[in-house]
Amino acid sequence: MKKILVPTDFSSTAEHALKVAAKLAKKYDSEIYLLHMLELPLQLIDPVSGNRNQNLPESIFFMKLAHQRFGALMKKSFLKGIKIHETVLFHQAFEGIMEVSQQYDCDIIIMGSHGASGFKKMFIGSNTEKVVRSSNVPVLVIKEEQEDFDIDNFIFATDGEEVYKNTLEAAYNFSEMISAKFHLLFINTPNKFLTSDEVKVRMGNFIANTKVENYELHIFNDTNVERGILNFASKKEKSLIGMSTHGRKGLAHFFNGSISEDLVHHAQMPLVTFKI
């Protein structure tokens, strides 16, 4: 983990993500690419070409303002001693994040997300959801300030389908890197119930011919997958949830139900995604 991309809008939520990135950067001697996207008002966009004119006085003003905010942010004590690359682009947020991630060959994207009003809303219809769905590198989503981000338990939730094998190994490698215990979690639901023996056979086939060695298998019964993941994770201190994403299908492929706002409000743990 040598290059960490952190998109920021200078909000407190984005700062939560930056603090986590800073802790990881210090631990792994990483560089941070701090990105701010300037989405200019429509009147500053050429109606013919659709391009943003970066030489207009208004564009220059917004650019200077962004650099001033970067300057204030860089004075934060938690960033001391970290090599940080400041990047400001006139671009749509999602496209800019993907562009910078690929341009600098970043190893991980760390993003803040509000999400307190519902797990689904945290992703659907947001730049975070688009990045999670499209990024070829892991995306770590931070919802609230983390005191230390010392993760003891990495919970990888999966149904054991063959298509997720590559993300299984990526998740396992990530857990090894952060020195966390790897938990392989299968959620049993009433409409798709499997016996414990059936789950063990499925998961045995799932990890066959992979590098996954040190892990604990958990079979957790609940009314739906989302609730099961959150309820299981809530029983593990200092936990990080790991998930697979499926390109355009995104989290909807795995999450096909809804979670109550109250449940999500009490489960503010971070989540990291890995694209198939």
N, C-alpha and C positions, 0 to 999 in steps of 0.2 A: 504494500500500500504506500506508494511513493508520491502519487499525485491525487489530491482530493479536490473535487469541484464543489463549491458551495454557492448556490445562487442566493442573492439577498435583495430584499426590498427595504432593508434597514428597519424592519419591524422587530418587536421583541421576540416573535416566533422564529424569525430568521436568525436572530442572535442566539437562540437556544441551539439551533443546528450548528452555528459557527463555533460555539463553545465545545460541542462534542467533537467537531472536526479538529479544533485546537488540541484537545486532549489526545486524540489519536495521532495527530501530527507530531506531537512531542514524544509520544511513546514509540512511534515507528520512524521518526526522522523524515517526515513527509513534508511536501510543499502543498500549500493551499492556493487554489485558483478561485479567487473571490469575484463573483460575477454579478453585475447589476445590468438589467435590461431596461433601456429607455424606450418606452412605447409612446411615441410622440402623438399629439393631437392630430386629428384627421386633416386639419387645415394646413399642416406642415408637410403633408405628403403630396408629391407630384401626382395630380389626377390622371395624367397620361401614362407615366411609367410605373406609378405605384411606389416609387422609391422615396426614401426619407432623405431630405437634403440636410446633410450634417454641417453645412457652411452657413445656414441661415442664422441670424442673430438669436432667434429663439432656441435653435438647436444648441448653439454654443452656450447659452445660458443654462440649459438643462444639463449639459455635460459638465460645466463648472460646478453646478450645484451638487451633482453626483460625486465629483472628486472631493468637494468639501466634506460631504458626509462620509466618504471613505476615509478622509484624513482624521475625522473625529473617531471613527470606528477603530482605526489602526492604533490609537492611543490607549485602547483597552488593555489592561494588564494581562488578561488571559492570552493575548496574542504575542506577548513578548518572546523574542527569540525564535519565532517561526518565520520561515521564508514565505512571503505572500505575494502573489501576482494579482495586481488590481486590473480588472477588465470591465470596461463599460462599452456596451454596444447599443446601437439603434436597431432594435429587432423585436419581433414578437417573442415573448418570454420562452415558450416551449422550444421553438426552432433555434433560438440562440443558445439555450442550454445544451441541446443536442450537438450543435455545431462546435461549441467550445469543448465539450467532452471528447469529441472525436479529434478535433484539431490538436489538443494537447495530450491525447492518449491517457486520459484520466482513469484511475483504477476504481473509483467509487464516487458517487454523487450523494451528498448529504443535504437534505432539504427539511425546512420547517413546514409544519402544517397545523392549522387550527384544529379542525376536526372534532371539537368538543360537542358539537350538536349531532353527531352521528358518524359511525365508522364509514358507511357508504358515502356520505357527503364529503368526507375527508378526501376521497379520491375522485369520485365521479364529477365531471364537469370542471375540473381544476387543472392547472399546469402540473401539479404534483401527479395527478392520475395519468396525464399524458406521458410524463417522464417515466413513471413506473412501468407503464405499458410498453414503452418503446426503447428504453435504454438497454444497451448491450452489456453494461457494467452494473454491478449491484447498486441499488438505491436505498439509502438509509433514511427513513422518515422519522423525524423527531417532533413530538407534539407538545412537550413541556420541558422545562429546564431540568437537566440531569445533574445531580450533585457531583458524581464522579465518573459515571459511565464505566464502572467496573462490572462487566457482565459475567455472572457465574453460570447462568443457564441459557443455552441457545436452543430454542424450541422450533424445530422444523416440522410444520404441519403439512401432511400430504395424504393422498388417498392411495399412493403406491402404484400409480399407473406408470408404465414403462417410459412414457414420453417425458417424465420428470427426472429421469436418472441423471442427466447432466447438471440439473440444478441441485440435485441431492449432493453431488460431489462438490459443487461450488459452495454450497451452504456448509458442508462439513469442513472444507478448507478454511472458510471464514471463521467458523467456531474454533478451529485449531489455532488460527492466527491470534485470536483474542483470548485464547486460553480458557474457553468456556466449555462446560459439560454439554455434550450433544444429546438432545432428546428428540427421538423420532416419534411423532405424534399422529395417531390415527383416531379420527372422531367417528364413533359409531352413532348413527341416527336411526330412529324408528323406521323410516321409509327405505333405508338402505342398510339394514342390519346384517352384520356378519358375526359369526361365532368367533371366540378368541382364537381357536385353532385355525380358522380360515384366515383371520387377519395375520397371524404369525407366518403362515405359509406365503401369503401375498407379500408381506414385508421382507421375508427371507429371499424371495425371488427378486424383490426390488433392489436390495443391496448387494445381490450376487454380482461378482465380477466388478465391484467398485473398491475404492480405497477406504471405505467407511469401516472402521474397526471398533473404536471405543465409543459406544453409544448405549442409550437405554431406550427400549421400545415401550410406548405407553398406548394403551387402548382406553379411550375415555368416552363414556356414554353421555349423550346430551340430546336435547330436542332438535338442534340443528348444528351445522358445522361451525358457524361464526361464534355462537354462544359457547360451544365446547372449547374452541381455541382460547377464548378469553377467560373462561372459567378455569381451564387447566393452567394457563399462564399466571393467573392471579395467585395460584398456590405455590408458585416458584419465585423466590426472591431474586432480585437483580436479573430479570429475564429479558431476553430479546426474542421476538417472534420472527421466524424466517418463512418466506412464502415463495412459491413459484408464480410467475406471470406468463401469460400465453399470447404475447403479441397483441393483435387487435382485440382479442377477446378479453385481455386484461384480467382484472380480478374477478370479473363476472363469471369466468369459467370455474373458479373455485368457490366464490361466494355467490350462492343463488338464493339467499334469503335476506332477511333484514335483522338488525340488532336494535334493541331499544336504546333510546338516548341515555337513559339512566345507567344502563350497563356499560356503555362506552365511556361515559363520564367518569366511572370509577376504574377504568382500565386504560390508563394513559401511557402504557409501556411503548418503547420504540419498536419499529418494525423494519426489516430489511427484505428487499425483494430481489429475485434472480430470474432473469428472462430465459425461457427455453430456447 
